Amino acid sequence: MNYLLTICYDGANYNGWQIQPNQKTVQGELELALKEIFKTEIKTVASGRTDTGVSALGQTVNFFAETKFKEYSLQGYLNTILPDDIRVLSVEYVDDDFNARFSAKEKTYAYNFYLSRINKPYLDKFATRVGYKLDMVKMEKELKSLVGTHDFTSLSSVDTQTVTKVRTIYDVSFTQNGDVYTVTFTGNGFLKNMIRVIMGTAFDIARGKIKESFMDIVDHKDRKFGGKTAAAVGLVLLKVNYK
């Protein structure tokens, strides 16, 4: 039986999604809960590996098990066992050839930030603070220039281990709700730290620290031309689409 879970979690207390020795991770907590329920080791596959401190509202995870539980029963068992900052939103049965990572067609992430010289503790729970002025019009224009298919070597972690660093961004939207600005990215996939590097670079472009445009930076295909990696706290995986 191939199960698909949709889960949400607050990444603040975890060293990312992926299991690591002697580290508290979301995958580690989920697999411990599954082992307690199924009475055997369960290996999970997620749509992607969120980094330390990154949260998710719609992470998807699949796993195989011989025992068949009703969807709502398994959801209830898991939410009883899991820590309060991890919750299973839904459980589905899927075909055996379904893979949460490789079957994904597109992913949507959001990055939240606010502008202030002084930190605001409530906002700090889900948004990163930017302590200097930004040219927001320029920033939005530059971010939207990333829509399309590009080699994102300049805008991802240097230790990204993939066959290719070419990815397609389908849409970038820029919204404001009170003090918080949100940049939402939808694409066919994202490299390690890619969105955080994009946002750190966007901040530097919008403050005038980096003079080149995003397209100039992309053309270099060299990480040294991008800006700093923005904080993890503002990043959240919103949803994964499979159609």
N, C-alpha and C positions, 0 to 999 in steps of 0.2 A: 504494500500500500504506500503510495506516494502522497505525502501531506504537504500542503502549502499553508504557511502561517503569514499573516500580516501583523507586524508588531510595531510598537512605538516605544521609545526609551529616551530618558534623559542621560546624555553621555557624560555628564559632569563627573561622575564617580567611577568611570571605567577607562581602561587603557585601550580604548577602541573596541571594534567588533571582534576581531580575530583572536582566538585562543593563543596565549603566550605563557611560557613557564613562569610561575610565581607572580602572575599578574591577574588582576580582576578585570575580566572582559565580559561583554554582553553575550557573546557566543558561549563562553564558559558557563555563565549562569543558566542560559537556556538549555544547554546539553546536560547539566546537572539535574535540572527539573525534568527533562525528558527521560533521563535514566531512572529517576525515582518512579515515574509513571509506568514506563515500559519494562522496567526491571532488566534492562540491558543497555549497552553502550549505543548511543544514537549519534550519528555524524550529520551535521547540518551544512547546508550550502546557502549562503546569502546572495542577494543581488549584487552586493559590493561590500567592501570593507571600509566602514567608516573609521576615521582616525580618532585618536585620544581626544575626549571632550566633545566630539561631534554627536548630535542627537538625531533622532529619526521619528517622524510621524507615520511613515508608511514603508518601513523596511520589509522586504519579503524574504522568506526562508523556506526551503523545502528539505524534506528528509524522508527516508524509507523506513518502514517498520512493518513487522508481520501482523501485529495486533491491530484490529480496526476499532476505533472509538467513534462514537457519534461526534460530529463537529463541535456542537455546543458543549458536550461533556468534556472533551479534551481542552477546549478553551477555558472552561471553568477550573479544571484541575491545574492547568498551568498557571493561571492567574492567582490561584491559592498558594502555590509554591514559590513563584518568582518574587524577587524583591519588588518593593512598591514603585521603583523607577523603571521597571520593564513591564509592559502589558501586551497581551495578545489581543488584537482587535478582531481577528477572524481566523477560522480554520476551514480549509477546503480540501477536497480530494482532487488530485490532478492526474493526468496520464503519466505513465511510467517514463516517457521520454522528456517530460518537463524538467527543466533545470532553472532554478531561480536566477542564476547568473547568466547563463548562455541563451536562455529563451527571452530575455528582456529586450524590448524594442526601443524603449526610451526611459530616461530617468529625469526627475525634476527635483532640483535642490533650491533652497532659498538661503540667502545670507542676510542677516539682520544687523544693523548698526545704528548708532545715534551719535550726534555731535554735542560734545560738552567738555569744558575744561575740568569739571568735577564729575567723578563717577556717580551714577545713580543706582544704588544697590538693587532695586527691583528690576531695572532694565538689564543689569549685568547678568541676570540669570539666563537670558536668552539672546542678548545682543552685545556686540563688541563696541566699546567706546572709542570714538575718534576725537582727539583733543585739539584739532586744528581746523581751520576753515577749508571748505572744499568748494570748487566750482561745480555745482551739481549738474548744471546744463551740459558742461563739457564731459563730466563723468558719465552721464547717461548716454550721450552720443558715442563716446568711446566704447562703452560696454556693448552697445547694440551693434557696433561694427564687427564684433566677434561672431555674429550669426553667419553660419556657413561651415564649410569643411576646411580645416587647417591642421598643420603640424604644430602641436602645442608644446614642443620641447622647451621653448622659452618660458612657458607658463605652467610648469609642473615640476615636481620634485626631481632632483638630479638622479636619485636612486630608483626612479620608476622602472619597473621591470616588465616591459611589454614588447611585443614584436614590433609594433608601430605606435607612434605617438600622434597619429592622425585621428582626429575625432570631429564629429559634426555637432554643432550647436544649432538647434532648430529655432529657439526663441530666447530672448532676454527681455524681461519686463522690470520696470523700476517704479515702485510705489512708496507712498508715505502714509503712516497711520500714527498721528500724534507726533511724538519725538522720534519714532523709529522708522528708518528707511529699510526697505526690503528689495533686494535684487534677486529675481527668480530666473533660474537657468533650466532649460529643457534641452536635452541632447541624447545622442545614441549611447553615450558613455563618457565617463570622466576619469582622467588620470589621477595618480596619487597627488594629493594637495593641489590639484588643478584649480578648483574654485577659490581656494584660499590664496593662492598666488595671484590669480586674476584680480581678486578684490584688493590685495595689498598693492598691486601695481596700479589699479584704478585709483586708490587713495593717493598714491604718489603722483600720478598724472594730474589729478584734480587739484592738488595743492601746488603744482608747478615744480615739484622736485624732479620728475622725469619729463623731459621735453619731447621725447618721441611719442608717436601714436602707437596704439595697440598693434596695428598692422605692421608698422616698422619693427616692433619688438618681436612679433611672430616670425617675420622674415629672417631674423638673425638665427633662429633655431639654436639659441644658446641661453641657458638659464641666467647667466650673469646680467643679461639685459633687462630682466624682469625685476619687479619690486620685491619687497619683503613679503613673506608668507603671513597673511592676516591671521588673527587669533581664531581658534577652533570654536569658541563659544557662540559665534554668530551663525554657524552653519547647521542646517538641518535637511535631512533627506525627506522630501515631502511624499513622493509616490514613485512607483515603478509600473510602467505599462507593458503589457505583453501582447497587445493587438495592434 
